[in-house]
């Protein structure tokens, strides 16, 4: 299968400033969801009752991770194009683990050295050590921080795409890979046998795969131009994502109640639609931003912000509550989380990455949460 001619809008595989901004906005959305809706134990009250006007919008921030996943599909495919498995594995290790280990140490210190109780995972030293591998869910061990759940999805995506790297990344092979994965997603959703279903779900990730697949298809469109099959994958990813997003939000509402998670189906559908529209505009070159140090810093701050905002909230919100009105507490905590994350990025994560990165490796950068090569992860 031959690739279309390279489109005029394609700018090579350099850093995309617009993805830096989108990733940072996705992280802020997750912060808003946690601070203004989810963290009842941190506030000692229902945040949705403290912020009744903001909660319906902030609740949609739960879908910030879904945006991370689409960006991850886009950027990870960008990063593996023309690279071998060893280079890909090294780039992921260097990108993911330094900030993750720092956040894990911060979580352990918070609950081990202070009297903090909110969001305490109540882990033993051995369980913290297993968390250091990032594979704790494989061993049925609780995440040290609730935000780590998305990293397990990212890791499984990396393992799947490693198959593509081994056989060699080409336009046609990416299309086949996405098609097979998409078919597996549809099949996984129809399984009834629980044992088989659990295993298949772990591998195929039917709830999150549509985002990764759509992101990969959008990168093909960005790199090679529009063609009917990549757009078909984007459309299929969108259709499957709507149901996945609704299911995730409904699950939250069932646990907390609509009063405490005041998010409507219409809001979810609009949000997912906007995510797909905006990322499609980026792929087509219709949404461009001029690279700048500010956007690069925001992009670099995203991953630490995702990892550290819970620790900052547990440390600051109970301390400030009672002395400041709720809106001021939320504002101060958010600013503090961003500052801490920028400091981690500038003075810890980047120096550690420089030490670990092979000197001769030419790293392809772009923009996981969650989201890579300097992008992704959530």
C-alpha positions in Angstrom: 0.0 0.0 0.0 1.6 3.2 -1.1 1.5 6.4 0.8 0.0 9.6 -0.7 2.4 12.4 -1.7 3.6 14.4 1.3 1.2 17.3 1.8 2.3 20.9 1.6 1.3 21.6 5.2 3.7 18.9 6.6 6.5 20.5 8.5 8.7 17.5 9.1 8.8 15.5 12.3 9.9 18.4 14.6 8.2 19.6 17.7 4.7 20.8 17.2 4.0 23.8 19.4 0.2 23.3 19.1 0.5 19.8 20.7 2.5 21.4 23.5 -0.4 23.7 24.2 -3.0 21.0 23.8 -1.2 18.7 26.2 -0.9 21.5 28.8 -4.6 22.2 28.5 -5.4 18.5 28.9 -3.4 18.5 32.1 -5.2 21.6 33.4 -8.5 19.9 32.6 -7.5 16.9 34.7 -6.4 19.3 37.5 -9.8 21.1 37.3 -11.7 17.8 37.5 -9.8 16.7 40.5 -9.7 20.0 42.4 -13.2 21.2 41.6 -15.1 17.9 41.4 -13.3 14.7 42.5 -11.2 15.3 45.6 -13.9 15.3 48.3 -11.6 13.6 50.9 -9.0 16.4 50.3 -11.4 19.2 50.8 -13.4 17.5 53.5 -16.5 18.4 51.6 -18.0 17.8 48.2 -16.1 20.1 45.7 -19.1 20.2 43.4 -21.1 21.9 46.2 -18.2 24.3 46.8 -18.0 25.2 43.1 -21.6 24.7 41.8 -21.1 27.0 38.8 -17.8 25.4 37.7 -18.5 21.8 38.5 -20.5 20.9 35.3 -17.6 22.2 33.1 -14.8 21.0 35.4 -16.3 17.6 35.5 -15.6 17.2 31.8 -12.0 17.6 32.7 -12.1 13.8 33.3 -11.8 13.5 29.5 -8.4 15.3 29.5 -6.8 11.9 29.6 -8.6 10.9 26.4 -6.9 13.9 24.7 -3.6 12.7 26.0 -4.2 9.3 24.5 -4.9 10.7 21.0 -1.8 12.9 21.2 0.2 9.9 22.3 -1.0 7.9 19.3 0.1 10.7 17.1 3.5 11.4 18.6 4.5 7.9 19.4 4.1 6.9 15.8 6.1 10.0 14.9 8.8 8.9 17.3 9.1 5.3 16.1 9.2 6.1 12.4 12.6 5.1 11.1 13.8 3.9 14.5 14.7 0.5 15.9 13.2 -1.2 19.0 16.2 -0.4 21.1 16.1 3.3 20.4 12.3 3.4 21.0 12.7 1.5 24.3 15.5 3.9 25.5 13.5 6.9 24.5 10.4 5.8 26.5 12.5 4.9 29.6 14.2 8.2 29.6 11.0 10.1 28.9 8.7 8.4 31.4 10.6 7.2 34.4 12.6 10.1 35.9 9.5 12.3 36.6 7.5 9.2 37.6 10.1 8.1 40.2 10.3 11.7 41.6 6.5 11.8 41.9 6.5 8.3 43.6 9.1 9.5 46.1 7.0 12.6 46.8 3.9 10.4 47.4 5.9 8.1 49.7 7.3 11.1 51.6 3.9 12.8 51.9 2.3 9.8 53.6 5.3 8.5 55.4 6.6 11.7 56.9 3.4 13.8 57.5 0.0 13.1 58.9 -1.7 13.4 55.5 -4.7 11.0 55.1 -6.6 12.0 52.0 -6.0 9.8 49.0 -3.5 7.7 51.0 -2.9 4.4 49.1 -1.8 2.7 52.3 1.0 0.8 50.7 3.8 -1.1 52.2 7.5 -0.3 51.3 7.5 -3.4 49.1 4.4 -2.2 47.3 6.0 1.2 46.7 9.0 -0.6 45.2 6.7 -2.5 42.8 5.1 0.8 41.9 8.6 2.0 40.9 8.5 -0.5 38.0 5.2 1.1 36.7 3.9 -2.4 36.2 2.1 -2.6 39.6 -1.3 -3.3 37.9 0.2 -6.4 36.4 0.7 -7.7 39.9 -2.7 -6.4 41.2 -1.0 -3.9 43.5 -2.7 -0.5 44.1 -1.4 2.5 42.3 0.6 4.8 44.7 -1.3 7.7 43.1 -4.6 7.6 41.4 -3.3 9.3 38.3 -1.0 6.4 37.5 -3.8 4.4 36.0 -3.3 6.0 32.6 0.4 5.1 32.5 -0.6 1.4 32.5 -2.6 2.1 29.4 0.3 4.0 27.8 2.7 1.1 28.6 0.4 -1.4 27.0 0.2 0.9 23.9 4.0 1.0 23.8 4.2 -2.8 24.0 1.7 -3.2 21.1 3.5 -0.7 18.9 6.8 -2.4 19.6 5.4 -5.2 17.4 5.1 -2.7 14.6 8.6 -1.4 15.3 10.0 -5.0 15.1 8.4 -5.6 11.7 9.3 -2.2 10.4 7.2 1.0 10.3 5.8 1.9 6.9 2.6 3.6 5.8 1.0 0.4 4.7 2.0 -1.6 7.8 0.6 1.2 10.1 -2.7 1.0 8.3 -2.8 -2.8 8.7 -1.8 -2.5 12.4 -4.5 0.0 13.0 -7.1 -2.1 11.1 -6.3 -5.3 13.0 -6.3 -3.4 16.4 -9.6 -1.8 15.5 -11.1 -5.1 14.6 -9.9 -6.6 17.8 -11.5 -3.7 19.7 -14.9 -4.5 18.1 -14.4 -8.2 18.8 -13.4 -7.6 22.4 -16.5 -5.6 23.1 -18.6 -8.6 22.1 -16.9 -11.2 24.3 -19.2 -12.7 27.0 -16.8 -15.2 28.7 -15.4 -13.3 31.7 -11.9 -15.0 31.8 -11.3 -14.5 28.1 -12.8 -11.0 28.3 -10.4 -9.9 31.1 -7.4 -11.1 29.2 -8.4 -9.7 25.9 -9.3 -6.3 27.5 -5.9 -6.1 29.1 -4.2 -6.6 25.8 -6.6 -4.9 23.4 -7.8 -2.0 25.7 -11.2 -1.6 24.0 -12.0 1.5 26.0 -8.8 3.4 25.2 -7.5 1.9 21.9 -9.9 4.0 19.7 -8.0 7.2 20.9 -4.5 5.7 20.2 -5.7 4.4 16.8 -7.2 7.7 15.8 -4.0 9.5 16.9 -1.9 7.2 14.7 -4.2 7.7 11.8 -4.0 11.5 12.2 -0.3 11.3 12.2 -0.4 9.4 8.8 -2.7 12.2 7.5 -0.2 14.8 8.9 2.8 13.1 7.4 1.4 11.8 4.1 -1.8 13.7 3.4 -5.5 12.8 3.4 -6.6 9.4 2.2 -9.9 7.6 2.8 -8.6 4.8 5.0 -6.8 6.9 7.7 -9.9 9.1 7.8 -12.1 5.9 8.2 -10.0 4.9 11.2 -10.4 8.4 12.7 -14.2 8.2 12.2 -14.3 4.7 13.7 -12.2 5.9 16.6 -14.5 8.8 17.1 -17.6 6.6 17.1 -16.1 4.1 19.5 -14.7 6.9 21.7 -18.1 8.4 22.3 -19.4 5.3 23.9 -16.2 4.7 25.9 -16.3 8.3 27.2 -20.0 8.0 28.2 -19.3 4.7 29.9 -16.4 6.2 31.9 -18.4 9.2 33.0 -21.5 7.1 33.8 -19.3 4.9 36.0 -18.2 8.0 37.9 -21.7 9.3 38.3 -22.8 5.9 39.6 -20.2 6.1 42.3 -20.5 9.7 43.3 -24.0 10.6 42.2 -25.0 13.2 39.6 -25.1 16.0 42.2 -21.4 15.4 42.9 -20.5 14.7 39.2 -22.9 17.0 37.3 -21.8 16.0 33.8 -24.4 15.4 31.1 -24.2 13.1 28.1 -24.5 16.1 25.8 -21.4 17.7 27.5 -19.4 14.5 27.0 -20.3 14.1 23.3 -19.5 17.8 22.7 -16.1 17.4 24.5 -15.1 14.3 22.6 -16.2 15.9 19.3 -14.1 19.0 20.1 -11.1 16.8 20.9 -11.3 15.0 17.6 -12.0 18.2 15.6 -9.0 20.1 17.1 -6.6 17.2 16.7 -7.8 16.8 13.1 -7.1 20.5 12.5 -3.6 19.9 13.8 -3.1 16.9 11.5 -4.2 18.9 8.5 -2.0 21.8 9.3 -5.0 24.2 9.8 -4.2 24.8 13.4 -0.6 26.1 13.8 1.3 27.9 16.5 4.7 29.4 16.2 7.1 27.5 18.4 8.2 29.5 21.4 10.1 29.0 24.7 6.8 29.5 26.5 5.0 26.7 24.7 8.0 24.4 25.0 8.0 25.1 28.7 4.3 24.4 29.0 4.7 21.2 27.1 7.6 20.1 29.3 5.6 21.0 32.4 2.6 18.9 31.4 3.9 15.4 32.5 5.1 16.6 35.9 1.9 18.5 36.4 -0.1 15.4 35.7 2.0 13.4 38.2 2.4 15.9 41.0 -0.9 17.9 41.2 -2.4 15.3 43.6 0.5 15.5 46.0 0.3 19.3 46.0 -3.5 19.2 46.6 -3.2 16.9 49.6 -0.4 19.0 51.0 -2.0 22.4 50.5 -5.8 22.3 50.3 -6.4 21.1 54.0 -3.8 23.6 55.1 -5.5 26.6 53.3 -9.1 25.6 53.8 -10.6 27.7 56.6 -8.1 30.5 56.0 -9.2 31.3 52.5 -12.4 31.1 50.5 -12.6 27.9 48.3 -12.0 29.7 45.0 -8.8 31.2 46.5 -7.7 27.8 47.8 -8.2 26.2 44.4 -6.4 29.1 42.6 -3.4 29.1 44.9 -3.1 25.3 44.8 -3.3 25.2 41.0 -0.6 27.9 40.7 1.5 26.0 43.2 1.1 22.8 41.3 2.2 24.4 38.0 5.2 26.1 39.7 6.3 22.8 41.4 5.9 21.0 38.1 7.9 23.5 36.2 10.7 23.3 38.8 10.6 19.5 38.5 10.8 19.7 34.8 13.6 22.3 34.7 15.8 21.3 37.6 15.2 17.5 38.0 13.6 15.8 35.0 15.6 17.5 32.2 19.0 17.0 33.9 18.3 13.4 34.7 17.1 12.8 31.1 20.4 14.4 29.8 22.4 11.9 31.9 20.4 8.9 30.8 20.1 9.8 27.1 22.7 8.3 24.8 24.9 11.2 23.5 24.7 10.2 19.9 21.0 9.5 19.7 19.2 11.9 17.6 15.9 12.3 19.4 12.8 13.1 17.4 10.8 15.6 19.4 7.4 16.8 19.2 5.2 17.4 22.1 1.1 11.1 28.8 -0.3 12.0 30.2 -0.9 10.6 31.1 1.2 11.7 27.3 6.0 12.5 23.4 9.1 12.5 22.4 8.4 15.1 24.9 4.8 14.5 24.4 2.1 12.3 25.7 1.5 11.0 28.9 -0.5 11.6 30.6 
